[in-house]
């Protein structure tokens, strides 16, 4: 009888001792698994924010440039800049190439692909000479025409069996993309809302470009004489801020002036100044040195 009582007592005590640690170990495992799950979820979330633009202050006078863009050129330039909110802090890409390319692509996507080109038109008029006799002569006049070139890059990319981003952004030299990223980020933070209208161009794309342009194989955007795909060392930029062309013209002119003043610290400048205002290139590249000199003071010829 005593032996039976002892067995019951020891059995009960053993169940208490062993049951506690078993449940505790299971709770610990469940608790430690939860942070891992949270961490895994956190690691899958990548936040990419685009800063809002803050108003840039225009100068007292803005000179009319020789080059005109239909996307930004106003019929009446006497307008005020639209109110905008202050920029939010920008997330850095930490120099990851995919992030840099994605940001540059977002600038390309938000820019209108509309240009103003000069078109020569021949027409006949009847005039009188000093003796009163009439004769018909042919004259030529030049007028500005809006051209939508949105179709050109997709057409060129299709010929290479590439995506648009792979063609337009990936065709530029990697080191230039990094400089361009830093410059455009700074312009974005300054409230200038930059946009890219042209990146890489191969020979075919250059052949269908309009207006003042380099030879088909000689464009620094990526012509075959300059190294072709992966070696593009130029981009065209404008400001996308403003609800109307008049407003965008003002902010675009401010963007170009800002690049002239701040571009050196990012290694990017405008080789041709007002002869081709949107065109920017690395300041240590051949194009910029040839057109502006090493010190950047000589205007392009």
Buried (B, 14 or more C-beta within 10 A) or exposed (E): EEEEEEEEEEEEEEEEEEEEEEEEEEEEEEEEEEEEEEEEEEEEEEEEEBBEBBBBEBEEEEEEBEBBBBBBBBEEBEBEBEEBEEBEEBBEBEEEEEBBBBBBBBBBEEBBBBBBBEEEEEEEEEEEEEEEEEEEEEEEEEEEEEBEBEEBBEEBBEEBEBBBBBBBBBBBBEEBBBBBBBBBBBBBBBBBBBBBBBBBBBBEBBBEBBEEBBEBBBBBBBBBEBEBBEBBBBBBBBBBBBEBBBBBBBBBBBBBBBBBEBBEEBBBBBBBBBBBBBBBBBBEBEBBBEBBEEEBEEEBE
